[in-house]
Amino acid sequence: MTDMATILTSFGADLSECVLFNSNGPECLPYATLLDTRRRNHADLSAVVGVYQWQDTPLMFLVDAQQLSDAQQLHKIRRVLAMRGDAPYLGVISPGQLTVYHIALDKQDVNSARLNIETVDPASGELFVYLGNRRPKAAIAQRHWIANIVLRLLDGSITRLINLNVISDSDVISLVGRALFTRFLADRQLLPASVLPTSGAGGLFDTRESAEAISGWLDQTFNGHLLPMSEKVFDSLPEQAYRILGDILRRAPDHQLFLGWEEKWDHLDFSHIPVGVLSQAYELYLRNHNADKQRKEGSFYTPSLIADLMVKASLRKLELAGTGHCARLLDPAAGAGVFLLTAMRELVALRWKHDGVRPDTGTLRSILRHQIVGFDINEIALRFAALGLYLLSIELDPDPQPVDKLRFDDLTETTLLLLSHDEQGNASSLGSLGPAAGEKHLGQYDVVIGNPPWSSGTKLPDWKTVRQTVTRIAKGRGLQVKELPIPNEALDLPFIWRAMEWAKPGGQIAFALHAKLLFQQGDGMPAARQVLFDALDVTSIINGTELRNTKVWPKISSPFCLLFATNQLPGPAAGFRFINLHLDDALNKAGAIRLDSIGADIISTSQLRELPELLKVLFRGTSLDLRLLQKVRGKSHPTLAAFWGREFGLVKGKLACSGSGFQTQKDSSRVRKNGDGLPGADAGYLHGMPELTAATFHKGIIDAKTLPLFRHARIHDPRDAERFTGPLLIVHKSVPADTTRINIAIADQSIAFNETFYGYSVAKHPQAQTLSRYLALVLGSHVALWMILLTSGEFGFEREVVEKATLESLPIPDFNDLSANEHAEVLRLFDQLQAGTITWQHVDEWVANRYGLSEKDLQVINDTLAHRLPFAEIKEAAQRPPQARDMAIFCDALTHELQPWTARFGQQFRVDALQTSPLSPWCAVQITAVQERQKTASAPLAGIAAVADDVAATEFIVRQDAHTLIIGRLAQCRYWSASQAKLLAQRLVWAHLDFLQGNPSA
């Protein structure tokens, strides 16, 4: 037998992350189908002896080379493991050697699938750290992810059946779902011989007779609660329909995998394909065939990575309290059941740990009936959830035979509850948010969890009932609110409030939500956010905004967050961990994340009350930015809105002489009550003005003579003429990625500008020319863009435009406080900038000085803009490995920041960059006492980095000896700036003061 432990350790593996399949403990439950196949004396899979996990998810299946017979066996193993769709790698272990192959459904032979890792020095012990962080050839698109393949085949079958135009869409999805469910049972050898035709399971849907027979058996075995169909659906199906359904059941001869690969049903083995595919199948159907229903109901599939994280985190707290194994869990927006499936598996594992024996059939059925509950308004979605739960219960059963054990109790009475009607039988569109979720569920659950719909503005009937319900809950928790705000009638927020009723006191609440809860600043969201945090003891928030449109959550373009809470009022010193998931292309393309809980910010409820933009500040910036923003606001500068209102007044509550540009007439332009009877508004008052568009805009002075004249007869809405009167300050709404500045221009003549811009006319000001140029310098500076990045409810969150309200909320050094000399300086600076004799960097320094900011303060601002702006180029640059120059700047900055402390203690230290492998995901620096420097050698980082990987950290600090401290950070530029050095120095002073004092105790 190969000495696995020694070999794995030599390549940098953390043995605590290894799950060996001979252990037969609860840690093996995620691999139950694989172990079941091995137990059935599957010769090919006997060589698969374990799996190496990275941050609790499978990274590499381990194969004992001594149990391999030939390359063909390895090829079959690779194909079977690819059906699982989890670990990206397969490692073949032989004495002194580890050969790695990437796992994929493809046509490659094993030699072609071998990973080229010769560049990774085995002696460095960095292999597993490299694979875990860099993920070579692990991108989901490259691996032909099994779920995508199955879903494409399903969509093809659904589409072909719909195009026959012989049965309803709902009957189509039911038939395809039944065929797929039957395929799962057949490939897992769970169908009795009595239902199998002579041709085998592959012929079960080939004819009307066989299809009706297997459907009848399914209804009888599973209590008639499989996917519903019309009574005479089989009467309507032509022969072609049975060929389509039969393809789903088609398998390779003798249930042997084809050695070649094609994306066909008969090349798949559903004994290993995840049950969660059933949940995804319904979401796929809605996405491609009923998108309006999907948007209305918010029926979007939650990736298993997200569901696993949320379920495990919630149950972990109960496990520590000794109640995890008997917890009751509710998903009030269950859909097709992804959270229920994950919860079922975790509860079985916890029961196994608690009881010391693997749960048997009776225990599994008890967990299914009594410990998990799902609500939904969609019956078909719940039927798909039932299919998944039936299969999972069979999968987790150590002895699922004989077949009559497959009979299940009626889940619609205990586990999967349809809430399309209230308890009196009245139809209800509110589902979980309305009276259909009766009082018997109040205070019954240890965990309330899920991904409720994020839709807003749905105009649901009886919305008043929802508002009244959540207001009642808030008042019941002691909050003084007349009516609880629910901005834009967003559906996800009321689910949190209802969860406070469903959960037991002290129970756990966890939801995936739209991130507008964290960052939106308008439409009453700050008040709604604060009331929620006053009512609920939020313990953690994971912000996934940067990961939208990635493989972490495919098909989701909305920013999202995960909220975790304990169902109790927050105490006076209550706070929560705020964890930002930063874009990490190598991991995210493989569907993985780095969850750095150690690097989280701790935020108190009182802090959030004092600064509503706090979460946005700490998302796009750091604690340095927070202190700097408070410094700026502490100067009591007037906001742009306050200054403008004072100088130019208000018209109907809005700033005079300013606003957005005109919109051209649209099909939606309305006929005004007291207008001229035509759609839109007459634009004659703008005729003769030069017209500014995005195509003709440029920074600096706009020469009106170069612009075409305005010629539109009508515009969408009337705009007052004053805002177009020169001199004008023109602000482009979009920030270009190449300049990283707000685009500002000056027009000394009157011009008509369109909706791409905001305009501010200074024509009525006695010093119009100077004022326009002063505002152009201030708003065009890095200081202004930095403040917008940190505080905007849209820019750097959901849209990459600067909204007018945020622009006007900026504190601006008062123009009226400038001296005559400073007025002259404004004009001189602007002219020099126009002439190109100075750069914007010079202007940034001048503006920073107006705000009372130092050179170090400006460095913080520039570092934040260089690494945190929401542009693709910035995101890519932030992830690049730091170069020697970056490391030198970091070392110098760290030395400078530590110097006052070390001088106080009479110590001298050097900070030097350590040499690391170009392939290492880590860079490191070493702080050494000067007098000991010659005695200290660079330490190997592999073992330390492996420990950091275990907790998904972005930084580790190790006291190597009495005089040496090693700091490792991810090899990404965003962690190696001068500002990051300042933050590190603060942490070292706080946590390693003894080292800086020269105390020899390690």
Residue pairs with C-beta under 8 A, 6 or more apart in sequence:
1 64
1 66
2 64
2 65
2 66
2 93
2 94
2 95
3 95
4 18
4 20
4 49
4 50
4 62
4 64
4 93
5 15
7 93
7 95
7 96
7 97
7 98
8 15
8 18
8 52
8 62
8 93
8 98
8 128
9 15
9 125
10 122
10 125
11 98
11 122
11 125
11 127
11 128
12 124
12 125
12 126
12 127
12 128
12 129
12 942
12 943
12 945
12 946
13 52
13 128
13 946
14 128
14 946
14 947
14 949
14 950
16 950
17 52
17 53
17 54
17 950
18 50
18 51
18 52
18 53
18 62
19 27
19 28
19 31
19 50
19 51
19 52
19 53
20 49
20 50
21 28
21 31
21 34
21 35
21 38
21 48
21 49
21 50
21 51
22 49
24 35
24 358
25 352
26 348
26 349
26 350
26 352
26 353
26 358
27 349
28 35
29 345
29 348
29 349
29 352
29 396
30 58
30 86
30 345
31 51
32 395
32 396
33 84
33 188
33 271
33 272
33 395
34 45
34 48
34 80
34 84
34 272
36 395
37 45
37 80
37 271
37 272
38 45
38 46
38 48
43 73
44 73
44 76
44 77
44 80
45 77
45 80
46 67
47 63
47 64
47 65
47 67
47 68
47 73
47 77
48 61
48 62
48 63
48 77
48 81
49 62
49 63
49 64
49 67
50 61
50 62
51 58
51 59
51 60
51 61
51 62
51 87
52 58
52 59
52 60
52 61
52 62
52 91
52 128
53 59
54 128
54 131
54 132
54 592
54 949
55 132
55 592
55 594
55 595
55 949
55 950
55 952
56 308
56 312
57 86
57 305
57 308
57 592
58 86
58 87
59 87
59 88
59 89
59 128
59 131
59 132
60 87
60 88
60 89
60 90
60 91
60 100
60 128
60 131
61 81
61 87
61 89
61 90
61 91
61 103
62 91
62 93
63 74
63 77
63 90
63 91
63 92
63 93
64 93
65 92
65 93
65 94
65 97
65 99
66 94
68 74
68 92
71 109
71 110
71 111
72 259
74 92
74 101
74 110
75 109
75 110
75 259
76 257
76 259
77 90
78 90
78 101
78 103
78 110
78 113
79 105
79 257
79 261
80 257
80 269
80 272
81 87
81 90
81 103
81 272
82 103
82 104
82 105
82 143
82 144
82 146
83 105
83 146
83 268
83 269
83 270
83 272
83 273
84 146
84 272
84 273
84 274
85 145
85 146
85 147
85 273
85 274
86 274
87 103
88 102
88 103
88 135
88 137
88 138
88 143
88 590
89 100
89 101
89 102
89 103
89 115
89 131
89 138
90 100
90 101
90 102
90 103
91 98
91 99
91 100
91 101
92 98
92 99
92 100
92 101
98 122
98 127
99 114
100 114
100 115
100 117
100 127
100 131
101 110
101 113
101 114
101 115
102 113
102 115
102 136
102 137
102 138
102 142
102 143
103 113
103 143
104 113
104 137
104 142
104 143
104 144
105 143
105 144
105 146
105 149
105 261
105 263
106 113
106 144
106 261
107 260
107 261
115 136
115 137
117 127
117 130
117 136
119 919
120 126
120 127
120 130
120 917
120 919
121 917
124 917
124 920
124 940
124 942
125 940
125 942
125 943
125 946
126 917
126 919
126 920
126 941
126 942
126 945
128 946
128 949
129 920
129 921
129 922
129 942
129 945
129 946
129 949
130 919
130 920
130 921
132 949
133 586
133 587
133 921
133 949
133 970
134 586
134 919
134 921
135 586
135 587
135 589
135 590
135 592
137 143
138 589
138 590
139 551
139 589
139 590
140 148
140 551
140 589
140 590
140 591
141 551
141 589
144 263
145 591
146 273
146 274
146 277
147 274
147 276
147 277
147 280
149 263
149 268
150 268
150 273
150 277
150 281
151 277
151 280
151 281
151 284
152 263
153 248
153 263
153 264
153 265
153 268
154 176
154 180
154 281
154 284
155 284
155 285
155 288
157 176
157 179
157 244
157 245
157 247
157 248
158 172
158 173
158 176
158 285
158 288
158 289
159 288
159 289
160 244
161 167
161 172
161 175
161 176
161 241
161 244
161 245
162 169
162 172
162 289
164 238
164 240
164 241
166 236
166 237
166 238
166 241
167 175
167 230
167 233
167 236
167 237
167 241
168 230
169 289
169 290
170 228
170 380
171 229
171 230
171 233
173 227
173 282
173 285
173 380
174 226
174 227
174 228
174 229
174 233
174 380
174 383
175 227
175 229
175 233
175 245
176 245
176 248
176 281
177 226
177 227
177 278
177 281
177 282
177 383
177 384
177 387
178 214
178 215
178 218
178 226
178 227
178 229
179 205
179 245
179 248
179 249
180 248
180 278
180 281
181 218
181 226
181 278
181 387
181 390
181 391
182 191
182 201
182 204
182 205
182 214
182 218
182 249
183 201
183 248
183 249
183 265
183 270
184 270
184 273
184 275
184 278
184 391
185 191
185 391
186 201
186 202
186 204
186 249
186 251
186 270
187 251
187 255
187 269
187 270
187 271
188 270
188 271
188 394
188 395
189 271
190 394
190 400
190 401
190 403
190 406
191 201
191 403
192 403
195 204
195 213
195 214
195 217
196 204
197 203
197 204
197 210
199 206
200 251
201 249
201 251
202 246
202 249
202 250
202 251
202 266
203 210
203 246
203 249
204 210
204 211
204 214
204 246
204 249
205 211
205 214
205 242
205 245
205 246
205 248
205 249
206 242
206 243
206 246
206 249
207 242
208 234
208 237
208 242
211 234
211 237
211 242
211 245
212 234
215 229
218 226
219 226
221 406
221 407
221 408
222 386
222 390
222 406
222 407
222 408
223 407
223 408
223 409
223 410
223 411
225 383
225 386
225 410
225 411
225 412
226 383
226 386
226 387
227 380
227 383
227 384
227 387
228 379
228 380
228 383
247 265
248 265
249 265
250 264
250 265
250 266
251 265
251 266
251 269
252 258
252 266
252 267
255 269
257 267
257 269
258 266
258 267
261 267
274 304
275 341
275 388
275 391
275 392
275 395
276 304
276 338
276 341
276 388
278 336
278 384
278 387
278 388
278 391
279 301
279 335
279 336
279 337
279 338
279 341
279 384
279 385
279 388
280 301
280 336
281 336
281 384
282 299
282 335
282 336
282 380
282 381
282 384
283 294
283 299
283 300
283 301
283 335
283 336
284 301
286 293
286 294
286 299
287 294
287 555
293 299
294 300
295 455
296 455
296 458
297 377
297 378
297 453
297 455
298 333
298 452
298 453
298 454
298 455
298 491
299 335
299 378
299 381
299 453
300 451
300 454
300 555
300 556
301 335
301 336
301 338
302 338
302 339
302 451
302 512
303 552
303 553
303 554
303 591
304 338
304 342
305 552
305 591
305 592
305 593
306 451
306 512
306 552
306 553
306 562
307 338
307 339
307 341
307 342
307 451
308 342
309 542
309 562
309 595
310 339
310 449
310 510
310 512
310 562
310 564
311 329
311 339
311 342
311 343
311 346
311 447
311 449
311 510
312 346
313 510
313 540
313 564
314 329
314 447
314 449
314 508
314 510
314 564
315 324
315 327
315 329
315 343
315 346
315 347
315 350
315 447
315 508
316 324
317 508
317 566
318 324
318 327
318 446
318 447
318 508
319 325
319 350
319 353
323 446
324 347
324 350
324 354
325 347
325 350
325 351
325 353
325 354
325 355
326 371
327 347
327 350
327 371
327 446
327 447
328 370
328 371
328 372
328 373
328 444
328 445
328 446
328 447
329 340
329 343
329 347
329 371
329 372
329 373
329 445
329 446
329 447
329 448
329 449
330 372
330 373
330 374
330 375
330 441
330 444
330 445
330 447
330 448
330 449
330 502
330 503
331 337
331 339
331 340
331 343
331 372
331 373
331 374
331 375
331 448
331 449
331 450
332 374
332 375
332 432
332 437
332 448
332 450
332 452
332 495
332 498
332 499
332 502
333 375
333 376
333 431
333 432
333 450
333 451
333 452
333 453
333 495
334 340
334 374
334 375
334 376
334 381
334 382
334 385
334 416
334 450
335 376
335 378
335 381
335 385
335 451
336 381
336 382
336 384
336 385
336 388
337 374
337 382
337 384
337 385
337 386
337 388
337 389
337 416
339 374
339 449
339 450
339 451
340 372
340 374
340 385
340 388
340 389
340 415
341 385
341 388
341 389
341 392
343 372
343 447
343 449
344 367
344 368
344 372
344 389
344 392
344 393
344 396
345 392
345 396
347 367
347 371
347 372
348 359
348 364
348 367
348 396
351 359
351 363
351 367
352 358
352 359
358 398
359 367
359 396
360 397
360 398
360 399
361 397
361 399
361 400
361 405
364 393
364 396
364 397
365 393
365 408
365 409
368 389
368 393
368 408
368 411
368 415
369 409
369 411
369 414
369 415
370 414
372 415
373 414
373 415
373 416
373 417
373 441
373 445
374 382
374 385
374 415
374 416
374 417
375 417
375 419
375 431
375 432
375 437
376 382
376 385
376 416
376 417
376 418
376 419
376 431
376 432
377 418
377 419
377 420
377 429
377 431
377 432
378 420
379 418
379 420
382 412
382 416
382 417
382 418
385 416
386 411
386 412
386 416
389 411
389 415
389 416
390 406
390 408
393 408
394 400
394 406
397 405
400 406
412 418
419 428
419 431
419 432
419 434
419 436
419 437
420 427
420 428
420 431
420 436
421 427
421 428
421 436
422 428
422 434
422 435
422 436
422 438
423 435
423 436
423 438
428 434
428 435
428 436
428 462
429 460
429 461
429 462
430 436
430 460
430 462
430 465
430 466
431 437
432 452
432 495
432 498
433 465
433 466
433 469
433 491
433 494
433 495
433 498
434 462
434 465
434 466
435 465
437 498
437 502
441 502
442 501
442 502
443 501
443 502
443 503
443 504
443 505
444 502
444 504
445 502
445 503
445 504
445 507
446 503
446 504
446 507
446 508
447 503
447 507
447 508
447 509
447 510
448 499
448 502
448 503
448 507
448 508
448 509
448 510
448 567
449 508
449 509
449 510
449 511
450 495
450 511
450 512
451 511
451 512
452 491
452 492
452 495
452 511
452 513
453 491
453 492
454 490
454 491
454 492
454 513
454 514
454 558
455 490
455 491
456 487
456 488
456 489
456 490
456 491
457 488
457 489
458 489
458 491
459 489
460 466
460 489
463 489
466 486
466 494
467 483
467 484
467 486
469 494
469 497
469 498
470 484
470 486
470 493
470 494
470 497
470 498
471 481
471 482
471 483
471 484
473 497
473 498
473 500
473 501
473 535
474 481
474 484
474 497
474 531
474 535
475 481
477 500
477 535
477 569
478 569
479 531
479 534
479 535
481 531
484 497
484 528
484 531
485 524
485 527
485 528
485 531
486 493
486 494
486 528
487 493
487 516
487 520
487 523
487 524
487 525
487 528
488 523
490 514
490 516
492 511
492 513
492 514
492 517
493 513
493 517
493 528
493 532
495 511
496 509
496 511
496 513
496 532
496 536
496 563
497 532
497 535
499 509
499 511
499 567
500 509
500 535
500 536
500 567
503 509
503 567
504 567
505 567
505 568
506 566
506 567
506 568
507 566
507 567
508 564
508 565
508 566
508 567
509 536
509 563
509 564
509 565
509 566
509 567
510 562
510 563
510 564
510 565
511 562
511 563
512 560
512 561
512 562
513 560
513 561
513 562
513 563
514 558
514 559
514 560
514 561
515 543
515 544
515 545
515 558
515 559
515 560
515 561
515 797
515 798
516 525
516 559
516 793
516 797
516 798
517 525
517 528
517 529
517 532
517 561
517 563
518 529
518 541
518 543
518 561
518 615
518 616
518 619
519 545
519 559
519 615
519 616
519 619
519 793
519 797
519 798
520 526
520 793
520 797
521 612
521 613
521 616
521 791
521 792
521 793
521 805
521 806
522 793
522 805
525 793
526 612
529 608
529 612
530 608
530 609
530 612
533 570
533 605
533 608
534 570
534 605
535 569
536 565
536 567
536 568
536 569
536 570
537 565
537 566
537 567
537 568
537 569
537 570
537 571
537 574
538 563
538 564
538 565
538 570
538 576
539 564
539 565
539 566
539 576
539 577
540 562
540 563
540 564
540 576
540 577
540 578
540 579
540 597
540 600
541 561
541 562
541 563
541 564
541 576
541 577
541 578
541 579
541 615
542 561
542 562
542 564
542 579
542 581
542 595
543 561
543 578
543 579
543 580
543 581
543 615
543 619
544 552
544 553
544 559
544 560
544 561
544 562
544 581
544 593
545 559
545 560
545 561
545 619
545 797
546 580
546 581
546 582
546 583
546 875
547 553
547 560
547 581
547 583
547 588
547 593
548 556
548 557
548 558
548 559
548 560
549 556
549 557
550 583
550 588
550 589
551 588
551 589
551 590
551 591
552 581
552 588
552 591
552 592
552 593
553 560
558 798
559 797
559 798
570 605
573 604
574 604
574 605
575 602
575 603
575 604
575 605
575 607
576 602
576 603
577 597
577 600
577 601
577 602
577 603
578 600
578 601
578 602
578 603
578 615
578 618
579 595
579 596
579 597
579 599
579 600
580 618
580 619
581 593
581 594
581 595
582 594
582 878
582 974
583 875
583 878
583 879
584 593
584 594
584 879
584 972
585 876
585 879
587 593
587 594
594 952
594 954
595 952
596 951
596 952
596 953
596 954
597 951
597 952
598 951
598 953
598 955
599 953
599 954
599 955
601 618
601 623
603 614
603 615
603 618
607 614
608 614
608 615
611 617
611 630
613 790
613 791
614 626
616 790
616 791
616 792
616 793
616 796
616 797
617 625
617 626
617 629
617 790
617 791
618 626
619 796
619 797
620 789
620 790
620 796
620 864
620 868
621 629
621 789
621 790
621 864
621 868
622 864
622 979
622 983
623 983
624 860
624 979
624 982
624 983
625 786
625 790
625 860
625 861
625 864
628 853
628 857
628 860
628 861
629 787
629 790
629 791
631 852
631 853
631 857
632 787
632 811
632 851
632 853
633 811
635 811
635 813
635 851
635 852
637 811
637 812
637 813
637 814
637 851
638 646
638 811
638 812
638 814
639 808
639 809
639 810
639 811
639 812
640 775
640 807
640 808
640 809
640 810
640 812
641 655
641 808
641 809
643 812
643 814
643 815
644 655
644 658
644 760
644 808
645 655
647 765
648 655
648 656
648 657
648 658
648 764
648 765
649 656
650 656
651 720
655 808
656 722
657 722
657 723
657 725
657 760
657 761
657 762
657 763
657 764
658 723
658 758
658 759
658 760
658 761
659 719
659 720
659 723
659 758
659 759
659 804
660 719
660 755
660 757
660 758
660 759
660 804
661 692
661 719
661 752
661 753
661 754
661 755
661 756
661 757
661 758
661 759
662 683
662 686
662 712
662 715
662 716
662 717
662 719
662 752
662 753
662 754
662 755
663 715
663 716
663 717
663 754
663 755
664 712
664 715
664 716
664 754
665 679
665 680
665 712
665 714
665 715
665 716
666 680
666 716
668 716
669 679
669 680
669 714
669 716
669 717
670 679
670 680
671 677
671 678
671 679
672 681
675 681
676 682
678 714
679 714
680 714
680 715
680 716
680 717
681 714
681 715
681 716
681 717
681 718
682 713
682 714
683 710
683 712
683 713
683 714
683 715
684 713
685 721
686 710
686 712
686 715
686 721
686 724
686 752
687 709
687 710
687 711
688 709
688 710
689 709
689 710
689 724
689 750
689 751
689 752
690 704
690 705
690 707
690 708
690 709
690 710
690 749
690 751
690 752
691 707
691 708
691 709
691 710
691 711
691 751
691 752
691 753
691 754
692 702
692 707
692 730
692 747
692 751
692 752
692 753
692 754
692 757
693 754
693 756
694 732
694 754
694 756
696 706
696 707
696 708
697 730
697 732
697 743
697 745
697 756
697 757
698 745
699 743
699 744
699 745
699 780
700 745
700 746
700 833
700 834
701 745
701 746
701 747
701 748
701 834
702 730
702 745
702 746
702 747
702 751
704 726
704 747
704 748
704 749
704 750
704 751
707 751
710 752
722 761
722 763
723 759
723 760
723 761
724 750
724 751
724 752
724 753
724 759
724 761
725 750
725 761
725 763
726 747
726 748
726 749
726 750
726 751
726 761
726 763
727 746
727 747
727 748
727 749
727 761
727 762
727 763
727 768
727 769
727 772
728 746
728 747
728 748
728 750
728 751
728 753
728 759
728 760
728 761
728 762
728 763
728 772
729 744
729 745
729 746
729 759
729 760
729 762
729 772
729 775
729 776
729 779
730 744
730 745
730 746
730 747
730 753
730 757
730 758
730 759
731 742
731 743
731 744
731 757
731 758
731 759
731 760
731 779
731 802
731 807
732 742
732 743
732 744
732 745
732 756
732 757
733 756
733 757
733 758
733 801
733 802
733 803
734 743
734 756
734 800
734 801
734 802
735 741
735 742
735 743
735 785
735 795
735 800
735 801
735 802
735 869
736 743
737 869
737 871
737 872
737 873
737 874
738 873
740 782
740 785
740 865
740 866
740 869
740 871
740 874
741 780
741 781
741 782
741 785
741 840
742 779
742 780
742 784
742 785
742 788
742 802
742 807
743 780
744 775
744 776
744 779
744 780
745 776
746 772
746 773
746 776
748 769
753 759
758 804
758 807
760 772
760 775
762 768
762 771
762 772
765 771
767 823
769 827
770 823
770 826
770 827
771 815
773 826
773 827
773 830
774 815
774 818
774 826
775 812
775 815
776 830
777 826
777 829
777 830
777 833
777 843
777 846
777 847
778 784
778 812
778 813
778 847
778 850
779 807
779 810
780 840
780 843
781 840
781 843
781 844
781 847
781 848
782 840
782 844
782 847
782 858
782 861
782 862
782 865
783 844
783 847
783 848
783 851
783 853
783 858
783 861
784 810
784 847
785 865
786 861
786 864
786 865
787 810
787 811
788 795
788 796
788 802
788 806
788 807
788 810
789 795
789 796
789 864
789 865
789 868
789 869
790 864
791 806
791 809
792 802
792 803
792 806
793 803
793 806
794 801
794 803
794 806
795 801
795 802
795 803
795 806
795 870
796 868
796 869
796 870
797 870
800 870
800 871
813 850
813 851
818 826
825 846
829 838
829 842
829 843
829 846
832 838
833 839
833 840
833 842
833 843
844 858
844 862
845 855
845 858
848 854
848 857
848 858
848 861
853 861
856 982
859 978
859 979
860 979
860 982
863 977
863 978
863 979
863 980
864 979
866 874
866 877
866 878
866 977
867 874
867 877
867 878
867 973
867 974
867 977
868 874
868 878
868 974
877 973
878 972
878 973
878 974
879 972
879 973
879 974
880 972
880 973
881 918
881 923
881 971
881 972
881 973
882 890
882 923
882 971
882 972
882 973
882 975
882 976
884 913
886 973
886 976
886 977
887 913
887 923
887 925
887 976
888 913
889 976
889 977
889 978
889 981
890 913
890 925
890 976
890 977
890 978
890 980
890 981
891 911
891 912
891 913
891 925
891 981
892 911
893 978
893 981
893 982
894 911
894 925
894 927
894 981
894 984
894 985
895 909
895 910
895 911
897 981
897 982
897 984
897 985
897 986
898 909
898 911
898 927
898 985
898 988
898 989
898 996
901 989
901 996
902 908
902 909
902 996
905 996
905 997
905 998
906 998
907 929
907 996
907 997
907 998
908 929
908 930
908 931
909 927
909 928
909 929
909 930
909 996
910 927
910 928
910 930
910 933
911 925
911 926
911 927
912 925
912 926
912 928
913 923
913 924
913 925
913 926
914 923
914 924
914 925
914 926
914 938
914 939
914 941
914 966
915 938
916 922
916 923
916 924
916 941
916 971
920 941
920 945
920 971
921 945
921 970
921 971
922 941
922 945
922 948
922 968
922 969
922 970
922 971
923 968
923 969
923 970
923 971
923 976
924 941
924 966
924 967
924 968
924 969
925 966
925 967
926 936
926 938
926 939
926 960
926 964
926 965
926 966
926 967
927 964
927 965
927 966
927 967
927 988
927 995
928 936
928 963
928 964
928 965
929 963
929 964
929 998
931 963
932 963
932 964
935 963
936 960
936 961
936 963
936 964
939 958
939 960
939 964
939 966
941 966
941 968
944 956
944 958
944 966
944 968
945 956
945 968
947 956
948 955
948 956
948 968
954 969
954 970
954 975
955 967
955 968
955 969
955 970
955 975
955 984
956 967
956 968
957 965
957 966
957 967
957 968
957 987
957 988
957 991
957 992
958 965
958 966
958 967
958 968
959 965
959 992
959 995
959 1002
960 966
961 1002
962 999
962 1000
962 1001
962 1002
963 1000
965 988
965 992
965 995
967 984
969 975
969 976
969 980
974 980
988 995
988 996
989 996
994 1001
